[in-house]
Amino acid sequence: MQAYLTLTRRELAGYFMSMTGYVIIAAATLLIGVSFKAVLEPLQHVPTLIPVTELFFNTLFFWLVLLFPPAVITMRIFAFEKFSGTFETLMTAPVTDLQVVLAKFTSAFLFYCVMWLPLVACILIVRSYTSDVTAFDAGSVSSTFFGIALFGCLFISAGICASSLTKSQAIAVMLSLAFALSLLILSFLAGQTTEDMSWKSRLLSCFALGEQMRDFARGVVDTRSVVFLVSSTLFFLFLTLRIIESRRWK
Amino acid sequence: MAFGETNPKPSFSPWRKWSIGLNVLLIILVVFSVVVMVNYLSRDYFTRFHWSTTSKHTLSPLTLNLLHSLTNKVRVVIYYDKNDPFWGQKLIEKVAENILSALQNQTDAVLLKAPK
């Protein structure tokens, strides 16, 4: 446990000791701010019964913040270690592969959570100015963040898996983005199909990220979405572990 | 490896490498099928938790009881403000999809669009 905590602290410090972490946070803050402005501007003239969290996730900027930063956060995790030659040092240290993978995942996830903190500030600022207390329902806000965290887990685990495959950060980020965009396209296709009981629509409905996020933003936590996101995250972490272990027999 | 040896012998023979690789691939396939099965089961056995206190998207127990007791045909009329930015063909399709998905026998549904 001590080794896991030490590794997590080391990885997390890596984000804040370099400019990369601050640039990611700054870019995410800008996109969240622009996104919030895009949501609130029409509401100055026309009132709406829809919660602001639900309107917020419908913007393009929200999906940009959800899809792109995890790829950038995770691109250096294993690829940079391999490139700089510290990978062998890390792997010969008295730590297990599982501890390394979990520590890297935890630190990336914690950094991802820090990156989303400006959204809390945006919500608190708008809440202090709006007269409608139901605009930011605590349940909807918490389920929205829960959804963002679960989506983050999936994209981060996929990014770590991509990073473990190569020593080039550019290839890692491209693989990770390709995965995220493929999911987005599948989600778009799922939105196009009618909800019949055919195996194709049932399969596509698993990847309906837009629908899943809409539920979270409405304050509805569906176990189907949770199972899909958690099981996919665990699968990618398992895959990463197998890839890391493959150095012993390759 | 002896000191000064330029071409060290590989730790594993090619056959051994392929055998381990195949084993790892099989384990990955097994885990992947477990993930698929868990997701397949979760589609049929699911729960929706409503965290929101506004209960805008929650059917009341009274409505649920009424829906479960229905045996005859029901006509659903949806009114929507055409000036609303969310109004459009996509919204109509979505509503039709939701109604169809709630029905046991989809062929019973007759969807009519009101005149403009």
Interface residues (C-beta under 8 A of the other chain):
Chain A: P42 V46 L49 P51 T134 D137 A138 G139 S140 S142 S143 T194 E195 D196 R202 S205 C206 D215 R218 G219 V220 V221 D222 T223 R224 V227 F228 S231 S232 L234 F235 F238 L239 R242 E245 S246 W249 K250
Chain B: S11 F12 R16 K17 I20 G21 V24 I27 I28 V31 F32 V35 V38 N39 S42 R43 F46 T47 R48 F49 H50 W51 S52 T53 T54 K56 H57 P85 E97 N98 L100 S101 Q106
